[in-house]
Amino acid sequence: MAGPPTIKDIERRAYQLWQQAGMPDGRDQEFYLEAERQLREELVRHELRTPDTL
């Protein structure tokens, strides 16, 4: 992924998380926020990589 996560990226990850959790009702926002957090964290980890840490 190049740049910050898009809404589609977040929705895709949220759907995966929702499926993994057994597709519970009424927790849409929870999964969306968790997906957004995960994707932003992955972006930061990727940006922190330097040739010395690869």
PDBQT receptor file of N, H, CA, C and O in Angstrom, charges set to zero:
ATOM      1  N   MET A   1       0.860  -1.171   0.000  1.00  0.00    +0.000 N 
ATOM      2  CA  MET A   1       0.000   0.000   0.000  1.00  0.00    +0.000 C 
ATOM      3  C   MET A   1       0.905   1.231   0.000  1.00  0.00    +0.000 C 
ATOM      4  O   MET A   1       1.840   1.322   0.795  1.00  0.00    +0.000 OA
ATOM      5  N   ALA A   2       0.626   2.157  -0.878  1.00  0.00    +0.000 N 
ATOM      6  H   ALA A   2      -0.133   2.083  -1.524  1.00  0.00    +0.000 HD
ATOM      7  CA  ALA A   2       1.382   3.407  -0.936  1.00  0.00    +0.000 C 
ATOM      8  C   ALA A   2       0.504   4.539  -0.417  1.00  0.00    +0.000 C 
ATOM      9  O   ALA A   2      -0.587   4.776  -0.935  1.00  0.00    +0.000 OA
ATOM     10  N   GLY A   3       0.983   5.231   0.602  1.00  0.00    +0.000 N 
ATOM     11  H   GLY A   3       1.869   5.038   1.023  1.00  0.00    +0.000 HD
ATOM     12  CA  GLY A   3       0.185   6.313   1.176  1.00  0.00    +0.000 C 
ATOM     13  C   GLY A   3      -0.771   5.799   2.227  1.00  0.00    +0.000 C 
ATOM     14  O   GLY A   3      -0.817   4.604   2.522  1.00  0.00    +0.000 OA
ATOM     15  N   PRO A   4      -1.532   6.718   2.786  1.00  0.00    +0.000 N 
ATOM     16  CA  PRO A   4      -2.468   6.319   3.849  1.00  0.00    +0.000 C 
ATOM     17  C   PRO A   4      -3.550   5.386   3.315  1.00  0.00    +0.000 C 
ATOM     18  O   PRO A   4      -3.852   5.396   2.122  1.00  0.00    +0.000 OA
ATOM     19  N   PRO A   5      -4.131   4.582   4.201  1.00  0.00    +0.000 N 
ATOM     20  CA  PRO A   5      -5.164   3.643   3.754  1.00  0.00    +0.000 C 
ATOM     21  C   PRO A   5      -6.393   4.391   3.237  1.00  0.00    +0.000 C 
ATOM     22  O   PRO A   5      -6.787   5.420   3.787  1.00  0.00    +0.000 OA
ATOM     23  N   THR A   6      -6.981   3.864   2.185  1.00  0.00    +0.000 N 
ATOM     24  H   THR A   6      -6.660   3.029   1.738  1.00  0.00    +0.000 HD
ATOM     25  CA  THR A   6      -8.209   4.437   1.637  1.00  0.00    +0.000 C 
ATOM     26  C   THR A   6      -9.410   3.859   2.379  1.00  0.00    +0.000 C 
ATOM     27  O   THR A   6      -9.284   2.887   3.123  1.00  0.00    +0.000 OA
ATOM     28  N   ILE A   7     -10.550   4.456   2.171  1.00  0.00    +0.000 N 
ATOM     29  H   ILE A   7     -10.652   5.246   1.567  1.00  0.00    +0.000 HD
ATOM     30  CA  ILE A   7     -11.782   3.946   2.782  1.00  0.00    +0.000 C 
ATOM     31  C   ILE A   7     -12.014   2.504   2.337  1.00  0.00    +0.000 C 
ATOM     32  O   ILE A   7     -12.423   1.661   3.135  1.00  0.00    +0.000 OA
ATOM     33  N   LYS A   8     -11.754   2.225   1.063  1.00  0.00    +0.000 N 
ATOM     34  H   LYS A   8     -11.421   2.910   0.414  1.00  0.00    +0.000 HD
ATOM     35  CA  LYS A   8     -11.932   0.851   0.554  1.00  0.00    +0.000 C 
ATOM     36  C   LYS A   8     -10.984  -0.120   1.261  1.00  0.00    +0.000 C 
ATOM     37  O   LYS A   8     -11.377  -1.236   1.603  1.00  0.00    +0.000 OA
ATOM     38  N   ASP A   9      -9.731   0.306   1.480  1.00  0.00    +0.000 N 
ATOM     39  H   ASP A   9      -9.412   1.213   1.203  1.00  0.00    +0.000 HD
ATOM     40  CA  ASP A   9      -8.767  -0.539   2.199  1.00  0.00    +0.000 C 
ATOM     41  C   ASP A   9      -9.292  -0.865   3.595  1.00  0.00    +0.000 C 
ATOM     42  O   ASP A   9      -9.253  -2.011   4.040  1.00  0.00    +0.000 OA
ATOM     43  N   ILE A  10      -9.783   0.168   4.271  1.00  0.00    +0.000 N 
ATOM     44  H   ILE A  10      -9.815   1.100   3.909  1.00  0.00    +0.000 HD
ATOM     45  CA  ILE A  10     -10.282   0.000   5.642  1.00  0.00    +0.000 C 
ATOM     46  C   ILE A  10     -11.508  -0.900   5.652  1.00  0.00    +0.000 C 
ATOM     47  O   ILE A  10     -11.622  -1.791   6.494  1.00  0.00    +0.000 OA
ATOM     48  N   GLU A  11     -12.424  -0.672   4.720  1.00  0.00    +0.000 N 
ATOM     49  H   GLU A  11     -12.332   0.051   4.035  1.00  0.00    +0.000 HD
ATOM     50  CA  GLU A  11     -13.642  -1.496   4.657  1.00  0.00    +0.000 C 
ATOM     51  C   GLU A  11     -13.303  -2.955   4.383  1.00  0.00    +0.000 C 
ATOM     52  O   GLU A  11     -13.903  -3.858   4.966  1.00  0.00    +0.000 OA
ATOM     53  N   ARG A  12     -12.343  -3.182   3.496  1.00  0.00    +0.000 N 
ATOM     54  H   ARG A  12     -11.856  -2.448   3.022  1.00  0.00    +0.000 HD
ATOM     55  CA  ARG A  12     -11.928  -4.549   3.173  1.00  0.00    +0.000 C 
ATOM     56  C   ARG A  12     -11.369  -5.242   4.413  1.00  0.00    +0.000 C 
ATOM     57  O   ARG A  12     -11.726  -6.385   4.703  1.00  0.00    +0.000 OA
ATOM     58  N   ARG A  13     -10.489  -4.549   5.147  1.00  0.00    +0.000 N 
ATOM     59  H   ARG A  13     -10.200  -3.622   4.912  1.00  0.00    +0.000 HD
ATOM     60  CA  ARG A  13      -9.900  -5.124   6.361  1.00  0.00    +0.000 C 
ATOM     61  C   ARG A  13     -10.975  -5.326   7.432  1.00  0.00    +0.000 C 
ATOM     62  O   ARG A  13     -10.984  -6.350   8.116  1.00  0.00    +0.000 OA
ATOM     63  N   ALA A  14     -11.878  -4.359   7.580  1.00  0.00    +0.000 N 
ATOM     64  H   ALA A  14     -11.871  -3.527   7.025  1.00  0.00    +0.000 HD
ATOM     65  CA  ALA A  14     -12.948  -4.473   8.572  1.00  0.00    +0.000 C 
ATOM     66  C   ALA A  14     -13.826  -5.690   8.279  1.00  0.00    +0.000 C 
ATOM     67  O   ALA A  14     -14.235  -6.400   9.198  1.00  0.00    +0.000 OA
ATOM     68  N   TYR A  15     -14.107  -5.922   7.029  1.00  0.00    +0.000 N 
ATOM     69  H   TYR A  15     -13.775  -5.345   6.283  1.00  0.00    +0.000 HD
ATOM     70  CA  TYR A  15     -14.916  -7.085   6.642  1.00  0.00    +0.000 C 
ATOM     71  C   TYR A  15     -14.202  -8.378   7.007  1.00  0.00    +0.000 C 
ATOM     72  O   TYR A  15     -14.823  -9.315   7.507  1.00  0.00    +0.000 OA
ATOM     73  N   GLN A  16     -12.899  -8.430   6.758  1.00  0.00    +0.000 N 
ATOM     74  H   GLN A  16     -12.394  -7.669   6.351  1.00  0.00    +0.000 HD
ATOM     75  CA  GLN A  16     -12.117  -9.617   7.115  1.00  0.00    +0.000 C 
ATOM     76  C   GLN A  16     -12.143  -9.846   8.626  1.00  0.00    +0.000 C 
ATOM     77  O   GLN A  16     -12.323 -10.973   9.088  1.00  0.00    +0.000 OA
ATOM     78  N   LEU A  17     -11.961  -8.769   9.390  1.00  0.00    +0.000 N 
ATOM     79  H   LEU A  17     -11.814  -7.854   9.014  1.00  0.00    +0.000 HD
ATOM     80  CA  LEU A  17     -11.986  -8.878  10.854  1.00  0.00    +0.000 C 
ATOM     81  C   LEU A  17     -13.354  -9.349  11.336  1.00  0.00    +0.000 C 
ATOM     82  O   LEU A  17     -13.453 -10.186  12.233  1.00  0.00    +0.000 OA
ATOM     83  N   TRP A  18     -14.404  -8.803  10.732  1.00  0.00    +0.000 N 
ATOM     84  H   TRP A  18     -14.324  -8.123  10.004  1.00  0.00    +0.000 HD
ATOM     85  CA  TRP A  18     -15.784  -9.166  11.087  1.00  0.00    +0.000 C 
ATOM     86  C   TRP A  18     -16.019 -10.651  10.824  1.00  0.00    +0.000 C 
ATOM     87  O   TRP A  18     -16.605 -11.349  11.651  1.00  0.00    +0.000 OA
ATOM     88  N   GLN A  19     -15.557 -11.132   9.661  1.00  0.00    +0.000 N 
ATOM     89  H   GLN A  19     -15.081 -10.565   8.988  1.00  0.00    +0.000 HD
ATOM     90  CA  GLN A  19     -15.717 -12.550   9.335  1.00  0.00    +0.000 C 
ATOM     91  C   GLN A  19     -14.957 -13.423  10.333  1.00  0.00    +0.000 C 
ATOM     92  O   GLN A  19     -15.475 -14.435  10.805  1.00  0.00    +0.000 OA
ATOM     93  N   GLN A  20     -13.726 -13.022  10.649  1.00  0.00    +0.000 N 
ATOM     94  H   GLN A  20     -13.306 -12.200  10.266  1.00  0.00    +0.000 HD
ATOM     95  CA  GLN A  20     -12.905 -13.806  11.580  1.00  0.00    +0.000 C 
ATOM     96  C   GLN A  20     -13.535 -13.861  12.970  1.00  0.00    +0.000 C 
ATOM     97  O   GLN A  20     -13.336 -14.829  13.703  1.00  0.00    +0.000 OA
ATOM     98  N   ALA A  21     -14.295 -12.826  13.334  1.00  0.00    +0.000 N 
ATOM     99  H   ALA A  21     -14.456 -12.040  12.738  1.00  0.00    +0.000 HD
ATOM    100  CA  ALA A  21     -14.929 -12.774  14.651  1.00  0.00    +0.000 C 
ATOM    101  C   ALA A  21     -16.277 -13.502  14.675  1.00  0.00    +0.000 C 
ATOM    102  O   ALA A  21     -16.963 -13.494  15.697  1.00  0.00    +0.000 OA
ATOM    103  N   GLY A  22     -16.658 -14.127  13.563  1.00  0.00    +0.000 N 
ATOM    104  H   GLY A  22     -16.101 -14.133  12.733  1.00  0.00    +0.000 HD
ATOM    105  CA  GLY A  22     -17.906 -14.872  13.531  1.00  0.00    +0.000 C 
ATOM    106  C   GLY A  22     -19.097 -14.046  13.083  1.00  0.00    +0.000 C 
ATOM    107  O   GLY A  22     -20.237 -14.440  13.329  1.00  0.00    +0.000 OA
ATOM    108  N   MET A  23     -18.869 -12.922  12.437  1.00  0.00    +0.000 N 
ATOM    109  H   MET A  23     -17.943 -12.603  12.237  1.00  0.00    +0.000 HD
ATOM    110  CA  MET A  23     -19.898 -12.048  11.867  1.00  0.00    +0.000 C 
ATOM    111  C   MET A  23     -20.947 -11.574  12.879  1.00  0.00    +0.000 C 
ATOM    112  O   MET A  23     -22.146 -11.711  12.634  1.00  0.00    +0.000 OA
ATOM    113  N   PRO A  24     -20.509 -11.021  14.006  1.00  0.00    +0.000 N 
ATOM    114  CA  PRO A  24     -21.463 -10.546  15.015  1.00  0.00    +0.000 C 
ATOM    115  C   PRO A  24     -22.212  -9.291  14.550  1.00  0.00    +0.000 C 
ATOM    116  O   PRO A  24     -21.678  -8.476  13.799  1.00  0.00    +0.000 OA
ATOM    117  N   ASP A  25     -23.444  -9.157  15.007  1.00  0.00    +0.000 N 
ATOM    118  H   ASP A  25     -23.878  -9.820  15.618  1.00  0.00    +0.000 HD
ATOM    119  CA  ASP A  25     -24.266  -7.988  14.672  1.00  0.00    +0.000 C 
ATOM    120  C   ASP A  25     -23.898  -6.790  15.540  1.00  0.00    +0.000 C 
ATOM    121  O   ASP A  25     -23.472  -6.946  16.684  1.00  0.00    +0.000 OA
ATOM    122  N   GLY A  26     -24.068  -5.593  14.983  1.00  0.00    +0.000 N 
ATOM    123  H   GLY A  26     -24.415  -5.466  14.054  1.00  0.00    +0.000 HD
ATOM    124  CA  GLY A  26     -23.983  -4.358  15.747  1.00  0.00    +0.000 C 
ATOM    125  C   GLY A  26     -22.591  -3.904  16.156  1.00  0.00    +0.000 C 
ATOM    126  O   GLY A  26     -22.458  -3.078  17.059  1.00  0.00    +0.000 OA
ATOM    127  N   ARG A  27     -21.560  -4.419  15.521  1.00  0.00    +0.000 N 
ATOM    128  H   ARG A  27     -21.668  -5.090  14.787  1.00  0.00    +0.000 HD
ATOM    129  CA  ARG A  27     -20.200  -4.021  15.907  1.00  0.00    +0.000 C 
ATOM    130  C   ARG A  27     -19.443  -3.412  14.736  1.00  0.00    +0.000 C 
ATOM    131  O   ARG A  27     -18.213  -3.458  14.698  1.00  0.00    +0.000 OA
ATOM    132  N   ASP A  28     -20.175  -2.841  13.777  1.00  0.00    +0.000 N 
ATOM    133  H   ASP A  28     -21.174  -2.804  13.808  1.00  0.00    +0.000 HD
ATOM    134  CA  ASP A  28     -19.577  -2.293  12.558  1.00  0.00    +0.000 C 
ATOM    135  C   ASP A  28     -18.477  -1.278  12.862  1.00  0.00    +0.000 C 
ATOM    136  O   ASP A  28     -17.370  -1.358  12.330  1.00  0.00    +0.000 OA
ATOM    137  N   GLN A  29     -18.805  -0.334  13.721  1.00  0.00    +0.000 N 
ATOM    138  H   GLN A  29     -19.704  -0.270  14.154  1.00  0.00    +0.000 HD
ATOM    139  CA  GLN A  29     -17.847   0.736  14.015  1.00  0.00    +0.000 C 
ATOM    140  C   GLN A  29     -16.591   0.177  14.671  1.00  0.00    +0.000 C 
ATOM    141  O   GLN A  29     -15.482   0.619  14.371  1.00  0.00    +0.000 OA
ATOM    142  N   GLU A  30     -16.758  -0.779  15.551  1.00  0.00    +0.000 N 
ATOM    143  H   GLU A  30     -17.659  -1.138  15.795  1.00  0.00    +0.000 HD
ATOM    144  CA  GLU A  30     -15.611  -1.404  16.226  1.00  0.00    +0.000 C 
ATOM    145  C   GLU A  30     -14.648  -2.010  15.208  1.00  0.00    +0.000 C 
ATOM    146  O   GLU A  30     -13.438  -1.798  15.286  1.00  0.00    +0.000 OA
ATOM    147  N   PHE A  31     -15.191  -2.767  14.253  1.00  0.00    +0.000 N 
ATOM    148  H   PHE A  31     -16.174  -2.940  14.189  1.00  0.00    +0.000 HD
ATOM    149  CA  PHE A  31     -14.347  -3.404  13.249  1.00  0.00    +0.000 C 
ATOM    150  C   PHE A  31     -13.723  -2.379  12.308  1.00  0.00    +0.000 C 
ATOM    151  O   PHE A  31     -12.574  -2.532  11.895  1.00  0.00    +0.000 OA
ATOM    152  N   TYR A  32     -14.470  -1.341  11.970  1.00  0.00    +0.000 N 
ATOM    153  H   TYR A  32     -15.404  -1.216  12.305  1.00  0.00    +0.000 HD
ATOM    154  CA  TYR A  32     -13.934  -0.291  11.094  1.00  0.00    +0.000 C 
ATOM    155  C   TYR A  32     -12.755   0.414  11.773  1.00  0.00    +0.000 C 
ATOM    156  O   TYR A  32     -11.707   0.619  11.160  1.00  0.00    +0.000 OA
ATOM    157  N   LEU A  33     -12.937   0.778  13.031  1.00  0.00    +0.000 N 
ATOM    158  H   LEU A  33     -13.788   0.613  13.529  1.00  0.00    +0.000 HD
ATOM    159  CA  LEU A  33     -11.873   1.480  13.749  1.00  0.00    +0.000 C 
ATOM    160  C   LEU A  33     -10.651   0.599  13.953  1.00  0.00    +0.000 C 
ATOM    161  O   LEU A  33      -9.520   1.075  13.857  1.00  0.00    +0.000 OA
ATOM    162  N   GLU A  34     -10.867  -0.672  14.231  1.00  0.00    +0.000 N 
ATOM    163  H   GLU A  34     -11.786  -1.058  14.308  1.00  0.00    +0.000 HD
ATOM    164  CA  GLU A  34      -9.749  -1.598  14.398  1.00  0.00    +0.000 C 
ATOM    165  C   GLU A  34      -9.007  -1.780  13.072  1.00  0.00    +0.000 C 
ATOM    166  O   GLU A  34      -7.777  -1.817  13.052  1.00  0.00    +0.000 OA
ATOM    167  N   ALA A  35      -9.734  -1.892  11.987  1.00  0.00    +0.000 N 
ATOM    168  H   ALA A  35     -10.733  -1.862  12.003  1.00  0.00    +0.000 HD
ATOM    169  CA  ALA A  35      -9.111  -2.028  10.668  1.00  0.00    +0.000 C 
ATOM    170  C   ALA A  35      -8.284  -0.791  10.343  1.00  0.00    +0.000 C 
ATOM    171  O   ALA A  35      -7.161  -0.898   9.851  1.00  0.00    +0.000 OA
ATOM    172  N   GLU A  36      -8.838   0.371  10.617  1.00  0.00    +0.000 N 
ATOM    173  H   GLU A  36      -9.750   0.458  11.017  1.00  0.00    +0.000 HD
ATOM    174  CA  GLU A  36      -8.116   1.618  10.361  1.00  0.00    +0.000 C 
ATOM    175  C   GLU A  36      -6.830   1.675  11.195  1.00  0.00    +0.000 C 
ATOM    176  O   GLU A  36      -5.774   2.057  10.691  1.00  0.00    +0.000 OA
ATOM    177  N   ARG A  37      -6.928   1.297  12.454  1.00  0.00    +0.000 N 
ATOM    178  H   ARG A  37      -7.786   0.986  12.863  1.00  0.00    +0.000 HD
ATOM    179  CA  ARG A  37      -5.764   1.295  13.338  1.00  0.00    +0.000 C 
ATOM    180  C   ARG A  37      -4.680   0.354  12.803  1.00  0.00    +0.000 C 
ATOM    181  O   ARG A  37      -3.508   0.721  12.730  1.00  0.00    +0.000 OA
ATOM    182  N   GLN A  38      -5.085  -0.849  12.435  1.00  0.00    +0.000 N 
ATOM    183  H   GLN A  38      -6.038  -1.147  12.495  1.00  0.00    +0.000 HD
ATOM    184  CA  GLN A  38      -4.127  -1.834  11.935  1.00  0.00    +0.000 C 
ATOM    185  C   GLN A  38      -3.416  -1.341  10.679  1.00  0.00    +0.000 C 
ATOM    186  O   GLN A  38      -2.195  -1.451  10.564  1.00  0.00    +0.000 OA
ATOM    187  N   LEU A  39      -4.186  -0.799   9.741  1.00  0.00    +0.000 N 
ATOM    188  H   LEU A  39      -5.178  -0.710   9.835  1.00  0.00    +0.000 HD
ATOM    189  CA  LEU A  39      -3.594  -0.348   8.483  1.00  0.00    +0.000 C 
ATOM    190  C   LEU A  39      -2.647   0.827   8.697  1.00  0.00    +0.000 C 
ATOM    191  O   LEU A  39      -1.587   0.895   8.075  1.00  0.00    +0.000 OA
ATOM    192  N   ARG A  40      -3.030   1.753   9.578  1.00  0.00    +0.000 N 
ATOM    193  H   ARG A  40      -3.891   1.697  10.084  1.00  0.00    +0.000 HD
ATOM    194  CA  ARG A  40      -2.139   2.885   9.861  1.00  0.00    +0.000 C 
ATOM    195  C   ARG A  40      -0.865   2.405  10.560  1.00  0.00    +0.000 C 
ATOM    196  O   ARG A  40       0.223   2.914  10.292  1.00  0.00    +0.000 OA
ATOM    197  N   GLU A  41      -1.003   1.432  11.450  1.00  0.00    +0.000 N 
ATOM    198  H   GLU A  41      -1.887   1.018  11.667  1.00  0.00    +0.000 HD
ATOM    199  CA  GLU A  41       0.161   0.878  12.144  1.00  0.00    +0.000 C 
ATOM    200  C   GLU A  41       1.097   0.193  11.141  1.00  0.00    +0.000 C 
ATOM    201  O   GLU A  41       2.316   0.344  11.226  1.00  0.00    +0.000 OA
ATOM    202  N   GLU A  42       0.534  -0.551  10.203  1.00  0.00    +0.000 N 
ATOM    203  H   GLU A  42      -0.456  -0.674  10.134  1.00  0.00    +0.000 HD
ATOM    204  CA  GLU A  42       1.349  -1.201   9.175  1.00  0.00    +0.000 C 
ATOM    205  C   GLU A  42       2.074  -0.160   8.332  1.00  0.00    +0.000 C 
ATOM    206  O   GLU A  42       3.232  -0.359   7.967  1.00  0.00    +0.000 OA
ATOM    207  N   LEU A  43       1.413   0.934   8.023  1.00  0.00    +0.000 N 
ATOM    208  H   LEU A  43       0.472   1.096   8.319  1.00  0.00    +0.000 HD
ATOM    209  CA  LEU A  43       2.021   2.005   7.239  1.00  0.00    +0.000 C 
ATOM    210  C   LEU A  43       3.210   2.599   7.990  1.00  0.00    +0.000 C 
ATOM    211  O   LEU A  43       4.269   2.820   7.403  1.00  0.00    +0.000 OA
ATOM    212  N   VAL A  44       3.039   2.856   9.283  1.00  0.00    +0.000 N 
ATOM    213  H   VAL A  44       2.179   2.676   9.760  1.00  0.00    +0.000 HD
ATOM    214  CA  VAL A  44       4.119   3.420  10.092  1.00  0.00    +0.000 C 
ATOM    215  C   VAL A  44       5.291   2.449  10.142  1.00  0.00    +0.000 C 
ATOM    216  O   VAL A  44       6.442   2.854   9.978  1.00  0.00    +0.000 OA
ATOM    217  N   ARG A  45       5.004   1.171  10.367  1.00  0.00    +0.000 N 
ATOM    218  H   ARG A  45       4.069   0.842  10.500  1.00  0.00    +0.000 HD
ATOM    219  CA  ARG A  45       6.081   0.169  10.409  1.00  0.00    +0.000 C 
ATOM    220  C   ARG A  45       6.833   0.146   9.080  1.00  0.00    +0.000 C 
ATOM    221  O   ARG A  45       8.060   0.055   9.052  1.00  0.00    +0.000 OA
ATOM    222  N   HIS A  46       6.089   0.228   7.986  1.00  0.00    +0.000 N 
ATOM    223  H   HIS A  46       5.092   0.301   8.009  1.00  0.00    +0.000 HD
ATOM    224  CA  HIS A  46       6.720   0.216   6.667  1.00  0.00    +0.000 C 
ATOM    225  C   HIS A  46       7.598   1.451   6.475  1.00  0.00    +0.000 C 
ATOM    226  O   HIS A  46       8.707   1.351   5.950  1.00  0.00    +0.000 OA
ATOM    227  N   GLU A  47       7.108   2.605   6.898  1.00  0.00    +0.000 N 
ATOM    228  H   GLU A  47       6.207   2.686   7.325  1.00  0.00    +0.000 HD
ATOM    229  CA  GLU A  47       7.863   3.852   6.732  1.00  0.00    +0.000 C 
ATOM    230  C   GLU A  47       9.093   3.891   7.620  1.00  0.00    +0.000 C 
ATOM    231  O   GLU A  47      10.063   4.577   7.297  1.00  0.00    +0.000 OA
ATOM    232  N   LEU A  48       9.076   3.165   8.738  1.00  0.00    +0.000 N 
ATOM    233  H   LEU A  48       8.288   2.607   9.001  1.00  0.00    +0.000 HD
ATOM    234  CA  LEU A  48      10.213   3.162   9.654  1.00  0.00    +0.000 C 
ATOM    235  C   LEU A  48      11.342   2.256   9.179  1.00  0.00    +0.000 C 
ATOM    236  O   LEU A  48      12.447   2.317   9.718  1.00  0.00    +0.000 OA
ATOM    237  N   ARG A  49      11.086   1.432   8.197  1.00  0.00    +0.000 N 
ATOM    238  H   ARG A  49      10.188   1.382   7.759  1.00  0.00    +0.000 HD
ATOM    239  CA  ARG A  49      12.127   0.546   7.694  1.00  0.00    +0.000 C 
ATOM    240  C   ARG A  49      13.201   1.353   6.991  1.00  0.00    +0.000 C 
ATOM    241  O   ARG A  49      12.923   2.252   6.197  1.00  0.00    +0.000 OA
ATOM    242  N   THR A  50      14.408   1.009   7.304  1.00  0.00    +0.000 N 
ATOM    243  H   THR A  50      14.633   0.279   7.948  1.00  0.00    +0.000 HD
ATOM    244  CA  THR A  50      15.554   1.631   6.639  1.00  0.00    +0.000 C 
ATOM    245  C   THR A  50      16.390   0.496   6.069  1.00  0.00    +0.000 C 
ATOM    246  O   THR A  50      16.187  -0.661   6.440  1.00  0.00    +0.000 OA
ATOM    247  N   PRO A  51      17.335   0.803   5.168  1.00  0.00    +0.000 N 
ATOM    248  CA  PRO A  51      18.180  -0.287   4.636  1.00  0.00    +0.000 C 
ATOM    249  C   PRO A  51      18.877  -1.080   5.733  1.00  0.00    +0.000 C 
ATOM    250  O   PRO A  51      19.154  -2.265   5.549  1.00  0.00    +0.000 OA
ATOM    251  N   ASP A  52      19.166  -0.452   6.868  1.00  0.00    +0.000 N 
ATOM    252  H   ASP A  52      18.941   0.511   7.017  1.00  0.00    +0.000 HD
ATOM    253  CA  ASP A  52      19.832  -1.158   7.964  1.00  0.00    +0.000 C 
ATOM    254  C   ASP A  52      18.920  -2.165   8.665  1.00  0.00    +0.000 C 
ATOM    255  O   ASP A  52      19.404  -3.120   9.273  1.00  0.00    +0.000 OA
ATOM    256  N   THR A  53      17.596  -1.956   8.584  1.00  0.00    +0.000 N 
ATOM    257  H   THR A  53      17.203  -1.180   8.090  1.00  0.00    +0.000 HD
ATOM    258  CA  THR A  53      16.674  -2.838   9.300  1.00  0.00    +0.000 C 
ATOM    259  C   THR A  53      16.009  -3.847   8.395  1.00  0.00    +0.000 C 
ATOM    260  O   THR A  53      15.216  -4.657   8.876  1.00  0.00    +0.000 OA
ATOM    261  N   LEU A  54      16.293  -3.837   7.120  1.00  0.00    +0.000 N 
ATOM    262  H   LEU A  54      16.937  -3.179   6.730  1.00  0.00    +0.000 HD
ATOM    263  CA  LEU A  54      15.664  -4.780   6.202  1.00  0.00    +0.000 C 
ATOM    264  C   LEU A  54      16.354  -6.125   6.225  1.00  0.00    +0.000 C 
ATOM    265  O   LEU A  54      15.950  -7.039   5.507  1.00  0.00    +0.000 OA
TER     266      LEU A  54
